[in-house]
């Protein structure tokens, strides 16, 4: 009973607001050009930023990069089959609690896909030779060791590496509308992935695959939305717990790639519930990424262009607890701006990383935990001591 009373008291704490952010840190690549970063603040070796490298330097082909935030330096992982950046708008690298994986371009068809195990540096090879018209240019990995990638035969494939040896390669989704990997991301704590089912052309849906029950569920079906026209979902991003999908949604009746941020509750995958977080397609909003902070709160970051240059912005998202109010996006705060173009933000915990297209660097910042979360921690500690 005391636990229930304590939780009720804690729920009354005001919604969080941004505190002062850390300085912006810049990572200068040792060679090549970095592409879209992926971050995980809770790996077995500390907060990690990983990315694929564009093959811009002789001898640098086939290397991904990994960097421990606030510690460094860049650790280039020489994986002969991976990390030739060529499509930065897509997910070319992924990192989870104990694994990092880096994708490559179609020229690597048939070569093994190699996964780095962070706890000991071991490389787990996933043989692809003989599968037929396969490669591994868009990829991600879950905490449980499930590796997913988009293949050139318009499928999503999966392999379990948790035993230390690659299991069978399994096709889990087929996307006849076009290459699926341009817009997909896995949930690290869960075994779900969300996939935008087409790469161009007519509006297409976002579907979700759940490895625990080997089933595919529809998340967003394009629908007519008033004067804005038909929804055109772009990125498919999952929360770590697999209960939420967020997408930047454009409309057939709105030009200039302007659109909204749409959140979908998929905790019951048979009955997804959609929320328009911005409800005003007056600017370009791209590549949203979210991280779960507690049962009711997440941090959402994305790229935004309203004045001609691309900024990285963020806001706290509240109302995620089951049975609570509808999710609400808080005040938007600029994380990185100016004359430089910032793209492809990713977030985990309080770590945000992105690519600076102007300087050719990976940049990141640490956002302190909001005051309300600190109070939640103190309240939980007080309850534990009381018991």
N, C-alpha and C positions, 0 to 999 in steps of 0.2 A: 504494500500500500504506500509505503514511504517513497518508493521509486516512482510510482504514478503521480503522487503529489508533487514531487520534485520536478518531474518532466513538465507538468502543467505550469509550474512557476517559471521554468526556463522558457517555455513557449511564448511567454509574454514579453520577452526581451525584444527591443526594437530591431527592425531589419538593419543589416549591416550597411556601412558606407565605406567608400574607398579611404584608406589611410595613405600616408605619404609613401610613395613608391621608392624603390632603390634607384640608384643611377642606372642608366642604360649601358650595358656591357657589350662590347663588340668582339667577335671572334674572327680573326683574319685567317682564312684558309691557307694551308701550307702549299697547296697547288690546286689547280682546277678552280671551278666556280661552284660554290655550294648551291643546292636547290632546297626545296621546301623542307624545313626541319620538323621533327617530331620530338616531343618531350615526355618524360615521365619523372615525377618528383619522388617516386617511392621505389626505386630499383634497389637491388641488393648491394649496389656499390655507390649509392647516392644519386642525387638528381642528375639525370642524363639528358643531353641534347644530341640527337643523331640526325644525319642528313646524307643524301647521296651527292656525289660530286660530278659536275659536268666534265667530260673528258677534254679539258682545255689545255692540258700539259702532257708532254711526252712522258711515258713511264708511269703516269698516274691513273691510267685506266684500271677499272676494277677495284677501286678502293672506296669504302665508305668512311665517314668520319664520326667520331663520338667524343663528346666533351662533357666533363663534369662541371656543372655550374658552380662558379665562384672558386673553383680549384684549378681546372685545366691541367695541362695544355691539351691541344687537339690530339687525339689518338686515332691515327688513320689505320683502319682495319683492312688489311690486304685480302680481299675476297675475290678470287679470280673470276667469279661469275656475276659479280654484283656491283651496284653503286655507280653506274654510268648515268649520271643525271641527263635526262633529255626531255622530260615533260614536267616542268616544275609546278604546273597547275594540278598535278595529281599526287597521290600518296606514294612516294618512292622509298620511304624508309619508315620503320616502326620500331618501337621499344616498349617493353613491358617490365615486370618485376625482375626477370632473370634472363631476358632474351633481347637481342637486337637483330634486325633483318634489314637488308638494303636491296633495292630493286635495280633492274637494268633495262636496257632498250631491246627492241626486237632482234637486233643482231646477235643477241646471246641465246637465241632459241636452242633448246636441247641441252644446254650446259646445266650443271647442278646449281641449285639454289642453296646458299650456305647461310646458316644461322649462327650467330655468336652467342654462346652462353656466358652471361656476364659474371657469374660466380667464380669461374675458373678460366675463362678465356677459351674454352674448348669450342671448336667449330663443328657443327652438325651439318652434314651435307644431305640435301634432298635430291636424289637423282631424278632427272627429267628426261634423259635420253630415251627415245623410243615411244614417248607418250604421243607424239605427233602434233606438229604445229603449235608447240607450247613454248612459252617463255615466262618471265617472272618480273615484269617491269613495274607493277604496282603491288605493294605488299604491306602486310601488317601482322602483328603477333599478339596473342593474349597472354595473361599471366600464367595460365595453365599449360602453355606451350603449344597452342594451336596456331599454325602459320597459315595465313590466307594470302592469295595473290590473284591478280587478274591476268588471264592468259589471252593470247592473241587469237584463240579460237572462240572468243566471245563467251567465256565461262569464268566462274570463280572457282578456284581449287583450294584444297585444304590438306595439311599434313600435320600429324601430331608428333612433336619432337620431345615430349616430356620425359621419355625413357632415356634420352641421350642418343638415341638412334632414330632416324627418320622412319615413321610408319608409312603405310600405303598412301599414295597420292589419290585424293578423292575429289571428283567434281561435285560441287554442292549447289551451284546455281548455273543456269543457262540463260543467256541474255541475247535473244535473236535480234534485238533492235540495234545492237552495236556493242563496241568494246565497253565492258562494265567498269573497268578499274579506274577510270578517270575520276570517279566520285564515290569512293567507298572508304569506310573506316571501321575497325573492330573495336568492341568494348573490352578493355583490358581485364576487368574483374570478372566479366561474364564471357560466355562463349557465343556471343551474337555479333553479327556484322550487318551494317546497313549499306545498301548499294543503290545508287542511281542507275536505273536500268538502260540508259541510252547515253551516248556521248554528244549528240547534236540532233538537229532536226526538230521534229514535232515534240511537244511536251510529253514526258515519259514519267512513269511512276518511280517511287522509292520503295524497295522491298527489303525485308529483313530476313536473314537466315539465322536460325537458332540451332546450334550444334547439339544441344542437350536433348532435343526431341527430333532433330533432323527434319525440320519443317521450315517452309518459307511463308512469310506473312506480308501482306501489303501494308505499307505505312502511310504513303501519300499517293492518292490517285488524282491526277490533274483534274481540276474542276473549274467551272466558270465562276468567277468572283466579281460580279457587278461590272462596272465600267472598266476595270483593269484587265478584263479578259481572262484567259485560261492560265492557271498556275503552270510555271515551268521550274520545277525543283532543280537545283544545281548540285551542290555538295551534299553528301549524306554523312553526317557526323554523329557518332553515338557517345553517350555518356559512359563513364567507366563501368557503372553498374548495369548497363544494358537496358535501363528503363526509359530512356529518353533518346529521341532522334531530333537533331536540329539541322535545318537547311536554309540556305539563302534561296528564296523563291522569287523568280521574275514572272512577268506576266506578258501575254501576247499583245496586250493593248498599251504597254508602257515601253518606251524606247530607251536607248542609252544604257542598257544593262542594269537599270535601276530596279530595286526590289525590296522585299521585306525579309525579316528573320522569322521563321516559323518553327515552333517547337511541337513535338508530337509525343504524347504519353503512350508508350508501348508496354507498360507493365502488364497489361492484359493484351497480348498481341492480336487476339481475335477482335478487339474493340478499340482500336487506336483513337485517341482524342487529340485534335489539332488546336493549337493556340497561335494566333498571329501576335508576335511580341512587339512589332513596330507599327504595323497597320498604316503605313504611309510610304509608298514607294517613291520618295522624293530624292533618293541618292543611290549610288552604287554601294551595296553591302555584299561582301563576298566572304566565303570560307569561314563560317562560324565554327568555333571550337568551344566545348564546355567541360568543366571539371566539377565534380561533386564535392562540396565542402561539408555538408551535414545532411540530415534527413529532409530538410526544408530548403536548403540553399545551394546554389551553384554559382560559379564564376563563368561568364560568357565573354569571349573575345572574338573580334572579327576585323576585317579590313574594310575601311570606309573611304569613299571618295565623293566629296561634295564640292570641293573648290579647285580640283585639278590635279592634286597630288594625293597619293594613297596613304592614309594614316592607319595605325593600329589603335583600336578603341576597345573598351570593355565596360561591363556593368554587372552588378550582382543580380541574380535571378532568384526570386523567393516564391514561396507557394508550392513547393514540390512535394510536401508531405502528403501522403494519402488522406483523402477526405477533407483536405484543407481548401483554402481559396484557390482560384485559378492562378497559374504562374504569372508573375509580374516582373517586368524588366525595370530595374532601378535607373538612377541617373547615369548617363553615359559620360565616361571619363576618357580623355585621350591619353594613351600610353606612349605612343611615338608619333611624331608629326614633323612638319617643316617642309622644306623644298625637296627632300629626298622621298623616294617612293618605297613604302613598306608593304610587304605582301606576306601572305601565307602564315598567319599567326597560329600558334598551337599553345595549349595551356594544360598544365597538370599541377594540382595543388595551387601554390601561389607563384609558380614559375611560368612565365610567358616568353616564348621565343618566336622570331620571325626572320624573314629574309629581307635585307636592305638591297634592293635592286640597283640603287645608285652607287653604293660603295662596294658591292659584291661581298658583303659580310653577312654572317649570321649574328643577330643581336638578340639580347634577352634582358629581362628585368624581373626582379622579385617584388611581388605585391604583398605587403604585410597582411596577416590575417585580420579581418574586420573585428572591431571591438566586441560585437555580439558573440562571435565564435569564441573569443577568449573568455567571455563570461560564461558561455556554455561549458567550457572546459573546467573552469573554476567551480561551477555549480555541480558538475559531475564528480569532481574530486571531493567536494564537501559531502555529497551524498555517500560516496564510498567510505569516507572516514567515519560517518555517522553509523554505517552498517557494521 
